[in-house]
Structure formats: structure tokens, C-alpha cells
Amino acid sequence: MQHLMGLVRRCIDDYQMIAPGDKIAVGVSGGKDSMLLAKLMRLLQRHSEVPFEAVYLIMDPGYSPENRRRVEENARRL
């Protein structure tokens, strides 16, 4: 996870992707990629020298009630 976080930080710095005071929306669908992005953004928010706000949005394309509960629970853990 540290290696991946280092790559994310480098990309953000190199391309100036986040500026102080930015508000960033992170779409969480429940898949591995969106959950990983949400986790990385949370870590970045805690450890970044650039203050920014992250908002996590749960997308529901028509999940079964059980799957929706699982996605919501994972989002709460973040």
C-alpha cells in the first residue's frame, strides 16, 4: 500500500492535481477499484500537506438490498 500511495502522491504533485481548499468527489460503486481510490484519498487527506476536502458518493445502479448494505457498510468504514 505504501508503494501505491507513493505513486499517487507523485502523480498529484507532478500534475498539480490538488490545490489547497479543493473539494473532491469520490464515487464509490462497491468495486475494488473505487474502494481502493476512496481508501487512498482518505490516507492522502490525512497525511497531505495540502488541505482539501473529500466527499464520498455511493452510486447505486440497482443493487440488491444485500449488496447495497455491503457497499454502504464499506463506505462507513472509510
Buried (B, 14 or more C-beta within 10 A) or exposed (E): EEEEBEEBBEEBEEEEEBEEEEEBEBEBBBEEEBBEBBBBBBBBBEEBEBEBEBEBEBEEEEBEEEEBEEBBEBBEEE
